[in-house]
Amino acid sequence: MTAAFLNPANAPARAPGRRLRVAMFAARFGEIGAIAEALVQAGCEVEVFTLDRLGVDSRLDDNLLVHGCAGRVGARGFSPARRLGGGPVLDALALRRVFVRAHAARPFDVIEAPDTGGLAGLAATAADAPLVLRCVGGRAGGEPNRIRSWLERRAAGRAAARIALSETAREEAEARFGPVAPDREAYAPPPLPDHVLARGQRRAPPDRRRGPVLFAPGAAGPASGIDQSLAALALLTRRAAANGAPPPVLVTAGLPPGEIGRRLVAMGLQGELAARIEDLGPASEAALHAACDRAHIVLAPARRGGADAYRLACAFGRPLVASADDPAARRLIAETPCGRLARATAPAALADAVERLWNDPRDMMRRRRAGLAYARDLSAMALARRRRAVFEAACARAGVS
C-alpha cells in the first residue's frame, strides 16, 4: 500500500456536481453494504449487483441501487440445469445481463468486483469502464472450474487497480495473478461498525490492581497460536508467583466448547491453569466486546490470519501482543505502534512481550492511543474516502472524467 495512492487529496478533481458512478459486484450484499452506503455519503452514485436477493432496492435518495439476481432465471426452461448444479452460473449470467442494461442506460465510471467466483470476469467482458479488483482471499465456491479460472485471469489482466481486504488476500492475488505496481495496489480491510468504534473510544482501561487480564480471540486452527498462548500463560503465572504479583487471567473465545480443557489436558497444564482461564467458547459479538472491555492486553499470536483480532484490539484501545511470524501483524505494527511483536510464536517470546507491556503503564497508554487512532481510520466513511481515491486514480489513468 502506498499512502499517496490512498490519500483522497491526491485524487483528480471531478466536474462540479458530478457524482462518480460506481458498479460493485458481490456474491452477498452484506460483504460490501456498509462501504457502498458510505461511498454514497462520500459523493458517489453506487449500484450493487448481488446474488443473494431478487429485484431492485433503491436507497439513500436513489444514489444506491441494489440489483439482486438470485433465482432470477425461473424454473421454466431452466429447471434441469438448476437441478444439475447450474443455478449459480445461470444467476451470474442473469446478473451480467442486468449490469449490461444498467451500463447501457447510464455508463458507469468504474467497476469493483471480487477476484474469486468469476464475477469480475463477467463484468470485464461486459463493459470498458476501469475495473478495480477486490482481493477477498480464499476460494469463493471452492476450487474454480476451468471457465471460472479463465474469467478470474481475464479480470486480473485488465484490472486498473487492486484493493486487498487483508494481507493474506493480497499475497494470494499476487501468487495467482502476479504482482502489480505499488501505485495500483491498496489495502482496505472491512470497516469497523460505528457502534464498535464509539464503544471503544468511551471505555477507559480496566483497573490494574488485580493483575493482567489477557484476551485471546481466535480459532482452533494449527496457525492460531492458541497452544503457545496457553504455555505463555503458564510461564506468566509462575513468574507472578515467584515475584509475589497477582497472577494473570486468560479469557479465550472462538474455540469449540471443551476445546481449551482438552488442550490443557494434552499439555499437562490442567491443574495449573484451569482456574486462570475463562473460556467463552463460540462467543457472540456482544460477548467479544465485553471481553475486550475487561481485558488489559489482547493476545493474538496467530502465524497467519490474525487481522480480525488485531482490528478488535485497536477498536477497543487494548494493546496488542502478536507474533512476528504473521505478515499482517508486521504490517500493522510498522504502520502504528498499537502493540508489541513477539519475536516468534513461542511461549517464552509471548510471555516476554506481555511482561514488557504490563510493566510499563505509560507504554500501554501510548499504544492504546495509537490503536484508537488507527481504528478511527477503519470506519466505513474513512475507508470509503480511501476507496474513492482508488476509483478516481483508476479513472484518471483510463481518461474517464
Secondary structure, DSSP 8 states (H G I E B T S, - for coil): --HHHH-GGGS----TT--EEEEEEESSGGGTHHHHHHHHHTTEEEEEEESSSEEEEEETTTTEEEEEETT-S-STTTHHHHHTT-HHHHHHHHHHHHHHHHHHHS--SEEEEESSTTHHHHHHTT--S-EEEEE--S-TTSS--HHHHHHHHHHHHHEEEEEESSHHHHHHHHHHH----GGGEEE----B-HHHHHHHHH------TT--EEEEE---STTS-HHHHHHHHHHHHHHHHHHT----EEEEESS-TTHHHHHHHHHT-HHHHGGGEEE--S--HHHHHHHHHH-SEEEE--SS--HHHHHHHHHTT--EEEETT-HHHHHHHHH--SEEEESSSSHHHHHHHHHHHHT-HHHHHHHHHHHHHHHHTTBHHHHHHHHHHHHHHHHHHHT--
